């Protein structure tokens, strides 16, 4: 156990640590529920505002790209000001801005509110991930990270179908009101843990030169390059495919919002149910074995969407696609938690920046490819994902079950892991 984790152990007990983990997972769930409830209701918003689905689809990257960019600032602010201050401010902004989105009178105004909400909300999840990196030693980090990424998957699993299922009854404004109220309730429940979080992670001082040196260290080493690179490509793949699934099911099968919700029901279920187990498997057998499998499953799911299949099988295809995500991005996040040393916020901020910029770019690129048809878009995305899957066997072969060691400079290295 490192000196930082020894300090943590004195500041928080095991039971309190586990309770805090569950609260962080709940916050992550709500953030991702809100992010993923929008894509499936694109057809409904198109009807509500009298705007083509291609234009309405831009509200997805309007949220995701600013979200990703803002995480860089939040990570740096957290290192300087303290995670507790920045995280609670961001959660409060999420509650207020999600509720205020109901004021939108046009698709342009809705896109603007989504953009502002993305900026305001983006400090919660990356800082929760960074906090887990302080609460748990590396060799035990898979399970708690599995909880957080499982909560992300749960937000996807329930946000996608419930968004489409609820809108016909309460309208799109009612959907945002419900989510804003849930966020407010969670903020009140989480407030008692503010002091614990403050005691667990102390602010880090430094100059602008230290800041840029941190980014150079993260992106200069081969391990950081391949990890962040895969986070980007994999997030582009999943966002591109998932964002347009609702439109695909509507156009191919002629189903409405409720049918879209049911078709997407399988997405996120594997991570929600199996996230901690996948994390334990990564701790036990190493990420080198699981990452390639996850990438291959993702490619297979996208390829299957090119084929004609009964709509009743759509949740199974969505489930396979989700399982591919659950076996890759959480494991990349585990690697990132060992890269940042004392600047965990900076490392995880860069990770979530890369993740959400990839989400935004993926939805944009897939949307552009739709001028050639869904078959071309699915085929190209599947081919790229399969290619990176085959490369991952060699690139991540060193990510086995090694314990971390700490260098004289305070950076965390994995014993036996290649740089």
C-alpha positions as CSV (number, residue, x, y, z in Angstrom):
1,X,0.0,0.0,0.0
2,X,1.4,3.4,-1.0
3,X,1.8,6.4,1.4
4,X,-1.2,8.1,-0.2
5,X,-3.4,5.1,0.4
6,X,-2.2,4.7,4.0
7,X,-3.3,8.3,4.5
8,X,-6.6,7.5,3.0
9,X,-7.1,4.5,5.3
10,X,-6.7,6.8,8.3
11,X,-9.2,9.2,6.9
12,X,-12.0,6.8,6.1
13,X,-13.1,3.4,7.4
14,X,-13.9,0.4,5.2
15,X,-17.7,0.6,5.7
16,X,-17.7,4.4,5.0
17,X,-15.6,3.9,1.9
18,X,-18.0,1.3,0.5
19,X,-21.0,3.6,1.2
20,X,-19.2,6.4,-0.6
21,X,-18.5,4.2,-3.5
22,X,-22.3,3.4,-3.8
23,X,-23.1,7.1,-3.7
24,X,-20.6,7.8,-6.4
25,X,-22.1,5.0,-8.5
26,X,-25.5,6.6,-8.0
27,X,-24.3,10.0,-9.2
28,X,-22.6,8.3,-12.2
29,X,-25.8,6.5,-13.0
30,X,-27.9,9.7,-13.1
31,X,-25.3,11.6,-15.2
32,X,-25.2,8.8,-17.8
33,X,-29.0,8.3,-17.7
34,X,-29.4,11.9,-18.6
35,X,-26.7,11.7,-21.4
36,X,-28.2,8.6,-23.0
37,X,-31.9,9.4,-22.7
38,X,-31.7,11.9,-25.6
39,X,-30.5,9.8,-28.6
40,X,-33.5,7.4,-28.6
41,X,-36.0,10.4,-28.5
42,X,-34.5,12.0,-31.6
43,X,-37.5,11.0,-33.7
44,X,-39.9,12.4,-31.0
45,X,-38.0,15.6,-30.8
46,X,-38.0,15.8,-34.6
47,X,-41.8,15.7,-34.6
48,X,-42.1,18.1,-31.6
49,X,-40.0,20.8,-33.3
50,X,-40.8,20.0,-36.9
51,X,-37.1,19.6,-37.7
52,X,-35.3,16.8,-39.7
53,X,-33.8,14.0,-37.6
54,X,-30.4,14.8,-39.1
55,X,-30.5,18.3,-37.5
56,X,-32.0,17.0,-34.3
57,X,-29.1,14.5,-34.1
58,X,-26.7,17.4,-33.6
59,X,-27.9,17.8,-30.0
60,X,-26.0,14.7,-29.1
61,X,-22.5,16.0,-30.0
62,X,-23.6,19.4,-28.7
63,X,-23.6,17.8,-25.3
64,X,-20.8,15.3,-25.6
65,X,-18.0,17.4,-27.1
66,X,-18.3,20.3,-24.6
67,X,-18.6,17.7,-21.8
68,X,-15.4,16.1,-22.9
69,X,-13.5,19.4,-23.3
70,X,-14.7,20.7,-19.9
71,X,-13.4,17.6,-18.1
72,X,-9.8,18.8,-18.7
73,X,-10.5,22.0,-16.7
74,X,-12.4,20.2,-14.0
75,X,-9.5,17.7,-13.4
76,X,-7.0,20.5,-13.1
77,X,-9.3,22.6,-10.8
78,X,-9.8,19.5,-8.6
79,X,-6.1,19.0,-8.3
80,X,-5.7,22.6,-7.3
81,X,-8.9,23.4,-5.3
82,X,-9.9,19.9,-4.0
83,X,-12.1,17.2,-5.5
84,X,-14.9,17.8,-3.0
85,X,-15.4,21.5,-4.0
86,X,-15.4,20.9,-7.7
87,X,-17.5,17.7,-7.7
88,X,-20.3,19.2,-5.7
89,X,-20.3,22.4,-7.7
90,X,-20.6,20.4,-10.9
91,X,-23.4,18.2,-9.5
92,X,-25.4,21.3,-8.5
93,X,-24.9,22.7,-12.0
94,X,-26.1,19.5,-13.5
95,X,-29.3,19.7,-11.5
96,X,-30.0,23.3,-12.3
97,X,-29.2,23.1,-16.0
98,X,-31.0,19.9,-16.7
99,X,-34.2,21.4,-15.2
100,X,-33.7,24.7,-17.1
101,X,-33.5,22.7,-20.4
102,X,-37.3,22.6,-20.4
103,X,-37.3,26.3,-21.4
104,X,-36.1,25.5,-24.9
105,X,-38.5,26.7,-27.6
106,X,-36.6,25.5,-30.6
107,X,-34.1,22.8,-31.5
108,X,-31.4,25.5,-31.6
109,X,-32.2,26.5,-28.0
110,X,-32.3,22.9,-27.0
111,X,-28.8,22.4,-28.5
112,X,-27.6,25.4,-26.6
113,X,-29.0,24.1,-23.3
114,X,-27.4,20.7,-23.9
115,X,-24.1,22.4,-24.6
116,X,-24.2,24.4,-21.3
117,X,-25.3,21.3,-19.4
118,X,-22.4,19.3,-20.8
119,X,-20.0,21.9,-19.5
120,X,-21.6,22.1,-16.1
121,X,-22.1,18.4,-15.5
122,X,-18.7,17.1,-16.6
123,X,-17.0,17.4,-13.3
124,X,-18.8,14.6,-11.5
125,X,-17.9,11.3,-13.2
126,X,-14.2,11.9,-13.9
127,X,-13.6,13.1,-10.4
128,X,-15.5,10.1,-9.0
129,X,-13.2,7.8,-11.0
130,X,-10.1,9.7,-9.8
131,X,-11.4,9.5,-6.2
132,X,-11.6,5.7,-6.5
133,X,-8.0,5.7,-7.6
134,X,-7.2,7.2,-4.2
135,X,-9.6,5.1,-2.2
136,X,-8.4,1.7,-3.4
137,X,-4.9,0.3,-4.3
138,X,-4.3,-0.6,-7.9
139,X,-4.5,-4.4,-7.4
140,X,-8.0,-4.0,-5.8
141,X,-9.3,-1.3,-8.1
142,X,-11.1,-3.4,-10.7
143,X,-14.1,-4.1,-8.5
144,X,-14.8,-0.4,-7.5
145,X,-14.2,0.8,-11.0
146,X,-16.5,-1.9,-12.1
147,X,-19.2,-0.4,-9.9
148,X,-18.7,3.0,-11.5
149,X,-18.6,1.8,-15.0
150,X,-21.5,-0.6,-14.2
151,X,-23.4,2.5,-13.1
152,X,-22.5,4.2,-16.4
153,X,-23.8,1.1,-18.2
154,X,-26.9,1.2,-16.0
155,X,-27.5,4.8,-17.0
156,X,-27.2,3.7,-20.6
157,X,-29.4,0.6,-20.0
158,X,-32.3,2.5,-18.4
159,X,-31.8,6.0,-20.0
160,X,-32.0,4.6,-23.5
161,X,-35.3,2.7,-23.2
162,X,-37.0,4.7,-20.4
163,X,-36.3,8.0,-22.2
164,X,-38.2,6.7,-25.3
165,X,-40.9,5.1,-23.1
166,X,-41.6,8.0,-20.8
167,X,-41.8,10.8,-23.4
168,X,-45.1,9.7,-24.9
169,X,-46.7,10.2,-21.4
170,X,-45.0,13.2,-19.9
171,X,-43.4,14.9,-22.9
172,X,-39.7,15.6,-23.4
173,X,-39.9,18.5,-20.9
174,X,-41.3,16.2,-18.2
175,X,-38.4,13.8,-18.8
176,X,-35.9,16.5,-18.0
177,X,-37.8,17.6,-14.9
178,X,-37.8,14.1,-13.5
179,X,-34.0,13.7,-14.0
180,X,-33.3,17.1,-12.5
181,X,-35.3,16.2,-9.4
182,X,-33.5,12.9,-9.1
183,X,-30.2,14.7,-9.3
184,X,-31.3,17.2,-6.6
185,X,-32.2,14.3,-4.2
186,X,-28.8,12.7,-4.8
187,X,-27.0,15.9,-4.1
188,X,-28.7,16.1,-0.7
189,X,-27.8,12.5,0.1
190,X,-24.2,13.0,-0.9
191,X,-23.6,16.2,1.0
192,X,-22.7,14.4,4.3
193,X,-19.7,12.8,2.5
194,X,-18.2,16.1,1.5
195,X,-15.8,16.2,4.5
196,X,-14.7,12.6,4.0
197,X,-13.9,13.4,0.3
198,X,-12.0,16.5,1.3
199,X,-9.9,14.5,3.9
200,X,-9.2,11.7,1.4
201,X,-7.7,13.7,-1.5
202,X,-5.6,16.8,-0.7
203,X,-5.2,19.5,-3.3
204,X,-2.0,19.5,-5.4
205,X,0.0,22.7,-5.9
206,X,2.2,23.4,-8.9
207,X,3.0,25.8,-11.7
208,X,1.9,26.0,-15.3
209,X,5.1,24.3,-16.2
210,X,4.1,21.4,-13.9
211,X,0.8,21.3,-15.6
212,X,2.2,20.9,-19.1
213,X,4.8,18.5,-17.8
214,X,1.9,16.4,-16.5
215,X,0.3,16.2,-19.9
216,X,3.7,15.4,-21.5
217,X,4.3,12.6,-19.1
218,X,0.8,11.1,-19.7
219,X,1.0,11.3,-23.5
220,X,4.7,10.9,-23.9
221,X,5.0,7.3,-22.7
222,X,3.9,4.4,-25.0
223,X,1.6,3.1,-22.3
224,X,-0.3,6.4,-22.1
225,X,-0.4,6.8,-25.9
226,X,-1.9,3.4,-26.6
227,X,-4.4,3.7,-23.7
228,X,-5.7,7.1,-24.5
229,X,-5.6,6.3,-28.2
230,X,-7.8,3.3,-27.7
231,X,-10.2,5.2,-25.4
232,X,-10.7,7.7,-28.3
233,X,-11.2,5.1,-31.1
234,X,-13.4,2.8,-29.1
235,X,-15.6,5.7,-27.8
236,X,-16.0,6.9,-31.4
237,X,-17.2,3.5,-32.4
238,X,-19.7,3.0,-29.6
239,X,-21.2,6.5,-29.8
240,X,-21.5,6.4,-33.6
241,X,-23.3,3.1,-33.6
242,X,-25.5,3.8,-30.5
243,X,-26.6,7.4,-31.2
244,X,-28.2,6.4,-34.5
245,X,-29.7,3.0,-33.4
246,X,-33.1,4.6,-32.6
247,X,-33.3,6.2,-36.1
248,X,-32.1,2.9,-37.6
249,X,-34.9,0.9,-35.9
250,X,-37.5,3.5,-36.8
251,X,-36.6,3.5,-40.5
252,X,-35.9,-0.2,-40.9
253,X,-38.8,-1.6,-38.8
254,X,-41.2,1.3,-38.7
255,X,-41.4,1.3,-34.9
256,X,-42.4,4.2,-32.7
257,X,-40.8,5.6,-29.4
258,X,-42.0,2.7,-27.3
259,X,-40.7,0.1,-29.8
260,X,-37.4,1.9,-29.9
261,X,-37.1,1.8,-26.1
262,X,-37.8,-1.9,-26.1
263,X,-35.3,-2.6,-28.9
264,X,-32.6,-0.8,-27.0
265,X,-33.5,-2.5,-23.7
266,X,-30.4,-4.7,-23.8
267,X,-27.9,-1.9,-24.0
268,X,-26.1,-1.3,-20.7
269,X,-27.6,-4.4,-19.0
270,X,-24.3,-6.4,-19.1
271,X,-22.4,-3.6,-17.5
272,X,-25.1,-2.9,-15.0
273,X,-25.3,-6.5,-13.8
274,X,-21.7,-7.7,-14.5
275,X,-19.6,-4.5,-14.1
276,X,-18.0,-5.5,-10.7
277,X,-17.5,-9.1,-11.9
278,X,-15.7,-7.9,-15.1
279,X,-13.5,-5.6,-12.8
280,X,-12.7,-8.6,-10.6
281,X,-11.8,-10.7,-13.7
282,X,-9.4,-7.9,-14.8
283,X,-7.8,-7.8,-11.4
284,X,-7.4,-11.6,-11.4
285,X,-6.5,-12.4,-15.0
286,X,-5.2,-9.1,-16.4
287,X,-6.6,-6.6,-18.8
288,X,-4.6,-8.1,-21.6
289,X,-7.0,-11.0,-21.9
290,X,-10.3,-9.1,-21.7
291,X,-9.7,-6.0,-23.8
292,X,-9.3,-7.8,-27.2
293,X,-12.4,-9.9,-26.5
294,X,-14.4,-6.8,-25.8
295,X,-13.3,-5.1,-29.0
296,X,-14.1,-8.2,-31.1
297,X,-17.6,-8.4,-29.6
298,X,-18.2,-4.8,-30.4
299,X,-17.2,-5.3,-34.1
300,X,-19.4,-8.4,-34.3
301,X,-22.4,-6.5,-33.0
302,X,-22.0,-3.7,-35.5
303,X,-21.6,-6.3,-38.3
304,X,-24.8,-8.0,-37.2
305,X,-26.7,-4.7,-37.6
306,X,-25.9,-4.8,-41.3
307,X,-27.9,-8.1,-41.7
308,X,-31.6,-8.5,-41.7
309,X,-32.9,-9.9,-38.4
310,X,-36.3,-10.0,-36.7
311,X,-36.8,-6.9,-34.6
312,X,-37.4,-9.2,-31.5
313,X,-33.6,-9.9,-31.6
314,X,-32.7,-6.2,-31.4
315,X,-32.2,-6.2,-27.6
316,X,-29.7,-9.1,-27.9
317,X,-27.7,-7.3,-30.5
318,X,-27.7,-4.2,-28.2
319,X,-26.6,-6.4,-25.3
320,X,-23.6,-7.7,-27.3
321,X,-22.7,-4.2,-28.3
322,X,-22.9,-3.1,-24.7
323,X,-20.8,-6.0,-23.4
324,X,-18.1,-5.0,-25.8
325,X,-18.1,-1.6,-24.2
326,X,-18.1,-3.0,-20.7
327,X,-15.1,-5.1,-21.4
328,X,-13.0,-2.3,-22.8
329,X,-13.6,1.3,-21.5
330,X,-13.7,0.4,-17.7
331,X,-10.4,-1.5,-18.2
332,X,-8.8,1.4,-20.0
333,X,-10.0,3.6,-17.1
334,X,-8.2,1.2,-14.6
335,X,-5.0,1.7,-16.5
336,X,-5.4,5.4,-16.5
337,X,-5.7,5.4,-12.7
338,X,-2.2,4.1,-12.5
339,X,-0.7,6.8,-14.8
340,X,-1.3,10.0,-13.0
341,X,0.7,9.7,-9.8
342,X,-0.3,12.5,-7.5
343,X,-2.2,14.3,-10.3
344,X,-5.1,11.8,-10.5
345,X,-7.5,14.5,-11.5
346,X,-5.4,15.5,-14.4
347,X,-5.0,11.9,-15.7
348,X,-8.7,11.1,-15.3
349,X,-9.7,14.4,-16.7
350,X,-7.7,13.7,-19.8
351,X,-9.3,10.2,-20.0
352,X,-12.9,11.5,-19.8
353,X,-12.0,14.3,-22.2
354,X,-10.8,11.8,-24.7
355,X,-13.8,9.5,-24.0
356,X,-16.5,12.2,-24.6
357,X,-14.8,13.9,-27.5
358,X,-14.7,10.5,-29.0
359,X,-18.4,10.1,-28.3
360,X,-19.1,13.4,-30.0
361,X,-16.9,12.8,-33.0
362,X,-18.3,9.3,-33.4
363,X,-21.9,10.5,-33.6
364,X,-20.9,13.2,-36.1
365,X,-18.9,10.9,-38.4
366,X,-21.6,8.2,-38.4
367,X,-24.2,10.8,-39.2
368,X,-22.2,12.0,-42.1
369,X,-21.8,8.4,-43.4
370,X,-25.5,7.9,-43.4
371,X,-25.7,9.7,-46.7
372,X,-24.3,6.4,-48.1
373,X,-26.7,4.3,-46.0
374,X,-26.7,2.5,-42.7
375,X,-25.0,-0.5,-44.3
376,X,-22.0,1.5,-45.3
377,X,-21.8,3.2,-41.9
378,X,-22.1,0.0,-39.9
379,X,-19.7,-1.8,-42.1
380,X,-17.0,0.8,-41.9
381,X,-17.3,1.2,-38.1
382,X,-17.2,-2.6,-37.7
383,X,-14.1,-2.9,-39.9
384,X,-12.1,-0.3,-37.9
385,X,-13.1,-1.8,-34.6
386,X,-12.0,-5.3,-35.7
387,X,-8.7,-3.9,-36.9
388,X,-7.9,-2.2,-33.5
389,X,-9.1,-5.4,-31.8
390,X,-6.4,-7.5,-33.6
391,X,-3.8,-4.9,-32.8
392,X,-4.7,-4.9,-29.2
393,X,-3.4,-8.4,-28.7
394,X,0.1,-7.1,-29.1
395,X,-0.3,-3.5,-27.7
396,X,-1.9,-4.6,-24.4
397,X,0.0,-7.9,-23.8
398,X,1.9,-6.3,-20.9
399,X,-1.3,-5.4,-19.0
400,X,-1.3,-8.4,-16.7
401,X,-1.9,-8.8,-13.0
402,X,1.1,-6.9,-11.6
403,X,1.2,-4.8,-8.5
404,X,2.2,-1.1,-8.8
405,X,5.5,0.3,-7.5
406,X,6.2,3.9,-6.9
407,X,9.2,5.7,-8.3
408,X,11.3,8.2,-6.5
409,X,9.5,11.0,-8.2
410,X,6.1,9.8,-6.9
411,X,4.8,8.4,-10.2
412,X,3.0,5.1,-10.2
413,X,4.4,2.3,-12.3
414,X,3.2,-1.2,-12.8
415,X,5.9,-3.7,-11.8
416,X,6.5,-5.9,-14.8
417,X,4.4,-3.8,-17.1
418,X,6.1,-2.4,-20.2
419,X,6.1,1.4,-20.5
